[in-house]
Amino acid sequence: MESLWKDASYSVRTLVRTPTFTAAAVLSLALGVGANTTVFTVINALFLNPLPVDQPARLVAVNTLDTKNTTQFLSHLGILAIRGGSWEGPLSLRKAATFGLSFGLTLVTVVWVASFLRLSDRWRSALLGTFTVACVLETVLVSLQVWRGVPSHYNLETTFDALVARTLAAGGAALIAIVIALTLAAFRANPTVPISLRIAIRIGFVTLVASLIVGALMIAKGMLLVFAGNPQAAYATGGSLKPTHAVTMHAILVLPLLSWLLSFANWSERRRLGVVLLGAAGYVLLAVVVAVENVAGPTSSKAALAVVAFSGLGVLALLSAGLLALRGSRRHE
């Protein structure tokens, strides 16, 4: 036992002294978790766990699709063609796949962005190590429940299911606490980092905090319905804020990436900052429109036109910032 403790202590000290190696290990783990979760869910559905009928090819699935939403329509169509099941619902493979990819991308991004924060090596390693464990735990538990054929969230049917649900809640709370700590660190003065990158990181972290809070509200809403004796309503309405949660989650990737691309442009820092602010304004506008539409629900035709107009304006600003960054970086080459 003493030897094991010494080995563990030595490993931690090595990781703290070699942040580059630590970052590489975390990146590899993130990509591995995301890729393996996605690949296994598909293989499990197609080969390891086929439908329990004699002739699954003759089954017909009847689903209601919103053809006005092209993305949703194509997603439904693809899943139905491959599996013959629904893309929606608490038992769908979508959840495990999106959890793996989203957590993998977020983990990679946070590790990269944290390298620009004013933190001691000890605090950076502690925060990123805990963040990595929480991301892996969330992904593994969601995938485990999908493989078992039971819901992961809002599920208190058995002692084990209740333990999984509570562990997911605890992991989510840990993620929120760590992201808030990193957000506060992002607002510390750091003259070694260009102001355009600092602004991109700050806005990205603030929107990520908002995303995690939205996720916590969805969990809280669903659990209240479960405790009230209505779990089906929890499964049906608990995830109603998913569009808002998804859009606000990845600003931490898009905006710092935009700023990094601008670093290759032979421009003044003031001009780079202007492009970053343009992209940030477009992203925030798009997120606000999605959140308002998500909360307000179906609206009148005039309101729908306003939603389309403001969404288009946000997308146009974001695309314009991206094109300017690409153009500037190519001229530098």
C-alpha positions as CSV (number, residue, x, y, z in Angstrom):
1,M,0.0,0.0,0.0
2,E,2.9,2.4,0.9
3,S,4.5,1.6,-2.5
4,L,1.3,2.4,-4.3
5,W,1.0,5.7,-2.5
6,K,4.6,6.6,-3.4
7,D,3.9,5.8,-7.1
8,A,0.8,7.9,-7.1
9,S,2.5,10.8,-5.5
10,Y,5.4,10.6,-8.0
11,S,2.9,10.5,-10.9
12,V,1.1,13.6,-9.7
13,R,4.4,15.5,-9.2
14,T,5.5,14.5,-12.7
15,L,2.3,15.7,-14.2
16,V,2.6,19.1,-12.4
17,R,6.2,19.6,-13.6
18,T,5.4,18.7,-17.2
19,P,2.3,20.6,-18.3
20,T,2.9,19.9,-22.0
21,F,2.9,16.1,-21.3
22,T,-0.2,16.5,-19.1
23,A,-2.0,18.5,-21.8
24,A,-1.1,15.8,-24.4
25,A,-2.4,13.1,-22.1
26,V,-5.6,14.9,-21.4
27,L,-6.2,15.6,-25.1
28,S,-5.6,11.9,-25.9
29,L,-8.0,10.9,-23.2
30,A,-10.7,13.3,-24.4
31,L,-10.4,12.2,-28.0
32,G,-10.4,8.6,-27.0
33,V,-13.5,9.0,-24.8
34,G,-15.4,10.8,-27.5
35,A,-14.4,8.5,-30.4
36,N,-14.8,5.2,-28.5
37,T,-18.2,6.2,-27.1
38,T,-19.5,7.1,-30.6
39,V,-18.0,4.1,-32.3
40,F,-19.2,1.6,-29.7
41,T,-22.8,3.0,-29.6
42,V,-23.0,2.5,-33.4
43,I,-21.4,-1.0,-33.3
44,N,-23.6,-2.0,-30.3
45,A,-26.7,-1.0,-32.1
46,L,-25.9,-2.5,-35.5
47,F,-24.1,-5.8,-34.5
48,L,-23.9,-6.6,-30.8
49,N,-27.4,-5.7,-29.8
50,P,-29.8,-6.0,-32.8
51,L,-33.5,-5.8,-32.4
52,P,-35.0,-8.8,-30.6
53,V,-37.2,-10.1,-33.5
54,D,-36.7,-12.7,-36.2
55,Q,-36.8,-10.4,-39.2
56,P,-35.8,-6.9,-38.1
57,A,-35.6,-5.7,-41.7
58,R,-39.4,-6.1,-42.1
59,L,-40.2,-3.8,-39.1
60,V,-41.7,-0.4,-39.8
61,A,-41.1,2.6,-37.5
62,V,-43.8,5.3,-37.4
63,N,-42.4,8.7,-36.3
64,T,-43.6,12.3,-36.5
65,L,-41.0,14.5,-38.1
66,D,-40.8,18.3,-38.3
67,T,-39.9,18.8,-41.9
68,K,-39.4,22.5,-41.3
69,N,-36.3,21.7,-39.4
70,T,-33.9,20.3,-42.0
71,T,-31.3,19.2,-39.5
72,Q,-33.7,17.3,-37.3
73,F,-35.4,15.7,-40.4
74,L,-32.1,14.4,-41.8
75,S,-30.9,13.2,-38.3
76,H,-34.2,11.3,-37.9
77,L,-33.9,9.9,-41.4
78,G,-30.4,8.7,-40.9
79,I,-31.0,7.0,-37.6
80,L,-34.2,5.3,-38.9
81,A,-32.4,4.0,-42.0
82,I,-29.6,2.5,-39.9
83,R,-31.3,1.3,-36.8
84,G,-35.0,1.4,-37.3
85,G,-35.4,3.2,-34.0
86,S,-36.0,6.8,-32.9
87,W,-33.5,9.6,-32.6
88,E,-35.4,11.0,-29.6
89,G,-36.3,9.6,-26.2
90,P,-34.4,8.7,-23.0
91,L,-33.1,5.4,-24.5
92,S,-31.8,6.7,-27.8
93,L,-28.2,6.3,-28.9
94,R,-28.1,10.0,-29.6
95,K,-27.5,10.8,-26.0
96,A,-24.4,8.6,-25.6
97,A,-22.9,9.8,-28.9
98,T,-23.5,13.5,-28.3
99,F,-22.3,13.3,-24.7
100,G,-19.0,11.7,-25.9
101,L,-18.4,14.1,-28.7
102,S,-19.5,17.2,-26.7
103,F,-17.5,16.4,-23.6
104,G,-14.5,15.4,-25.7
105,L,-14.5,18.7,-27.6
106,T,-15.1,20.7,-24.5
107,L,-12.4,19.0,-22.6
108,V,-9.9,19.5,-25.4
109,T,-10.8,23.2,-25.7
110,V,-10.7,23.9,-21.9
111,V,-7.3,22.3,-21.6
112,W,-6.0,24.4,-24.5
113,V,-7.6,27.6,-23.3
114,A,-6.4,27.1,-19.7
115,S,-2.8,27.4,-21.0
116,F,-3.5,31.1,-21.5
117,L,-4.9,31.7,-18.0
118,R,-2.9,33.2,-15.2
119,L,-2.7,30.1,-12.9
120,S,0.0,28.3,-11.0
121,D,1.0,24.9,-12.4
122,R,-0.4,23.3,-9.3
123,W,-3.8,24.9,-9.6
124,R,-4.0,24.4,-13.3
125,S,-3.2,20.7,-13.0
126,A,-5.7,20.3,-10.1
127,L,-8.5,22.0,-11.9
128,L,-7.9,20.3,-15.3
129,G,-7.4,16.9,-13.6
130,T,-10.7,17.2,-11.8
131,F,-12.4,18.5,-14.9
132,T,-11.1,15.5,-16.9
133,V,-12.3,13.0,-14.3
134,A,-15.8,14.6,-14.2
135,C,-16.1,14.6,-18.0
136,V,-15.0,11.0,-18.3
137,L,-17.3,10.0,-15.4
138,E,-20.3,11.7,-17.0
139,T,-19.7,10.1,-20.4
140,V,-19.1,6.6,-19.0
141,L,-22.2,6.6,-16.9
142,V,-24.5,7.9,-19.7
143,S,-23.0,5.3,-22.0
144,L,-23.4,2.5,-19.4
145,Q,-27.1,3.3,-18.9
146,V,-27.7,3.3,-22.7
147,W,-26.0,-0.1,-23.0
148,R,-28.2,-1.4,-20.2
149,G,-31.3,-0.1,-22.0
150,V,-32.4,2.3,-19.2
151,P,-32.5,6.1,-18.9
152,S,-29.5,7.8,-17.3
153,H,-31.1,10.9,-16.0
154,Y,-34.3,11.1,-13.9
155,N,-34.1,7.4,-13.3
156,L,-34.6,6.3,-9.7
157,E,-36.2,2.9,-10.4
158,T,-33.5,0.8,-8.7
159,T,-30.8,1.5,-6.2
160,F,-28.1,1.3,-8.9
161,D,-30.0,3.7,-11.2
162,A,-30.5,6.1,-8.4
163,L,-26.8,6.0,-7.6
164,V,-26.0,6.7,-11.3
165,A,-28.4,9.6,-11.4
166,R,-27.0,11.2,-8.2
167,T,-23.4,10.7,-9.4
168,L,-24.3,12.4,-12.7
169,A,-25.7,15.3,-10.7
170,A,-22.6,15.5,-8.5
171,G,-20.4,15.4,-11.6
172,G,-22.4,18.2,-13.1
173,A,-22.0,20.3,-9.9
174,A,-18.2,19.7,-10.0
175,L,-18.1,20.8,-13.7
176,I,-19.9,24.0,-12.9
177,A,-17.6,24.8,-9.9
178,I,-14.5,24.2,-12.0
179,V,-15.7,26.2,-15.0
180,I,-16.6,29.1,-12.7
181,A,-13.1,29.0,-11.2
182,L,-11.6,29.0,-14.7
183,T,-13.9,31.9,-15.6
184,L,-12.7,34.0,-12.7
185,A,-9.1,33.2,-13.6
186,A,-9.8,34.4,-17.2
187,F,-10.7,37.8,-15.8
188,R,-7.3,38.2,-14.1
189,A,-4.9,40.5,-15.9
190,N,-2.4,38.7,-18.1
191,P,-0.4,41.1,-20.3
192,T,1.5,38.2,-21.9
193,V,-1.7,37.2,-23.8
194,P,-3.1,39.5,-26.5
195,I,-6.3,41.4,-25.6
196,S,-8.2,39.9,-28.5
197,L,-7.5,36.3,-27.2
198,R,-8.3,37.4,-23.6
199,I,-11.7,38.8,-24.6
200,A,-12.5,35.7,-26.7
201,I,-11.7,33.4,-23.7
202,R,-13.7,35.5,-21.3
203,I,-16.8,35.6,-23.5
204,G,-16.4,31.9,-24.2
205,F,-16.2,30.9,-20.5
206,V,-19.1,33.1,-19.5
207,T,-21.3,31.5,-22.2
208,L,-20.0,28.0,-21.0
209,V,-21.1,28.9,-17.5
210,A,-24.5,29.8,-18.8
211,S,-24.7,26.5,-20.7
212,L,-23.9,24.5,-17.6
213,I,-26.5,26.5,-15.5
214,V,-29.1,25.7,-18.2
215,G,-28.2,22.0,-18.0
216,A,-28.5,22.1,-14.2
217,L,-32.0,23.7,-14.5
218,M,-33.1,21.0,-16.9
219,I,-31.9,18.3,-14.4
220,A,-33.6,20.1,-11.5
221,K,-36.9,20.4,-13.5
222,G,-36.9,16.7,-14.4
223,M,-36.1,15.6,-10.8
224,L,-38.9,17.7,-9.4
225,L,-41.3,15.9,-11.8
226,V,-39.8,12.6,-10.7
227,F,-40.3,13.4,-7.1
228,A,-43.8,14.5,-7.8
229,G,-44.5,11.0,-9.2
230,N,-44.5,11.9,-12.9
231,P,-41.3,10.4,-14.4
232,Q,-42.8,10.3,-17.9
233,A,-43.3,14.0,-17.9
234,A,-39.7,14.4,-16.8
235,Y,-38.5,12.4,-19.8
236,A,-40.8,14.3,-22.1
237,T,-40.1,17.9,-20.9
238,G,-37.0,17.8,-18.7
239,G,-34.7,18.4,-21.7
240,S,-36.8,21.3,-23.2
241,L,-33.8,23.7,-23.0
242,K,-31.4,21.5,-25.0
243,P,-31.1,23.9,-28.0
244,T,-30.0,26.7,-25.6
245,H,-27.7,24.4,-23.7
246,A,-26.1,23.2,-27.0
247,V,-25.5,26.6,-28.6
248,T,-24.0,28.3,-25.5
249,M,-21.7,25.3,-24.8
250,H,-19.3,25.8,-27.7
251,A,-18.6,29.5,-27.7
252,I,-15.5,28.5,-25.7
253,L,-14.3,26.6,-28.8
254,V,-15.4,29.0,-31.6
255,L,-14.2,32.4,-30.2
256,P,-10.7,31.4,-29.0
257,L,-10.2,29.5,-32.2
258,L,-11.2,32.6,-34.1
259,S,-8.7,34.7,-32.1
260,W,-5.9,32.1,-32.6
261,L,-6.5,32.2,-36.4
262,L,-6.3,36.0,-36.3
263,S,-2.9,35.7,-34.7
264,F,-1.5,34.7,-38.1
265,A,-2.8,37.8,-39.7
266,N,-0.3,40.7,-40.1
267,W,-2.8,43.1,-38.5
268,S,-2.7,45.5,-35.5
269,E,-4.1,44.1,-32.3
270,R,-6.9,46.7,-32.4
271,R,-8.0,45.3,-35.8
272,R,-7.9,41.7,-34.4
273,L,-9.9,42.8,-31.4
274,G,-12.5,44.3,-33.7
275,V,-12.9,41.0,-35.6
276,V,-13.2,39.0,-32.4
277,L,-15.8,41.4,-31.1
278,L,-17.8,41.0,-34.4
279,G,-17.7,37.2,-34.1
280,A,-18.6,37.4,-30.4
281,A,-21.5,39.7,-31.1
282,G,-22.8,37.3,-33.7
283,Y,-22.5,34.3,-31.5
284,V,-24.1,36.0,-28.5
285,L,-27.0,37.3,-30.7
286,L,-27.6,33.8,-32.1
287,A,-27.5,32.3,-28.6
288,V,-30.0,34.9,-27.3
289,V,-32.4,34.3,-30.2
290,V,-32.2,30.5,-29.7
291,A,-32.8,30.9,-25.9
292,V,-35.8,33.3,-26.5
293,E,-37.4,31.0,-29.0
294,N,-36.7,28.0,-26.8
295,V,-38.4,29.5,-23.8
296,A,-41.2,31.3,-25.6
297,G,-42.2,28.4,-27.8
298,P,-44.3,28.7,-30.9
299,T,-44.9,32.3,-31.9
300,S,-46.9,34.3,-34.4
301,S,-45.7,34.7,-38.0
302,K,-44.4,38.2,-37.3
303,A,-42.4,37.0,-34.4
304,A,-41.1,34.1,-36.5
305,L,-39.9,36.5,-39.1
306,A,-38.1,38.5,-36.4
307,V,-36.4,35.3,-35.1
308,V,-35.2,34.5,-38.7
309,A,-33.9,38.0,-39.2
310,F,-32.0,38.2,-36.0
311,S,-30.7,34.6,-36.4
312,G,-29.5,35.5,-39.9
313,L,-27.8,38.6,-38.6
314,G,-26.0,36.6,-35.9
315,V,-24.9,34.0,-38.4
316,L,-23.8,36.6,-40.9
317,A,-21.7,38.4,-38.2
318,L,-20.0,35.2,-37.1
319,L,-19.3,34.0,-40.7
320,S,-18.0,37.5,-41.6
321,A,-15.5,37.3,-38.7
322,G,-14.4,33.9,-39.7
323,L,-13.9,34.9,-43.4
324,L,-11.9,38.0,-42.3
325,A,-9.7,35.8,-40.1
326,L,-9.1,33.3,-42.9
327,R,-8.4,36.1,-45.4
328,G,-5.9,37.8,-43.0
329,S,-4.1,34.6,-42.2
330,R,-3.8,33.6,-45.8
331,R,-2.3,37.0,-46.8
332,H,0.3,36.5,-44.0
333,E,1.4,33.3,-45.7
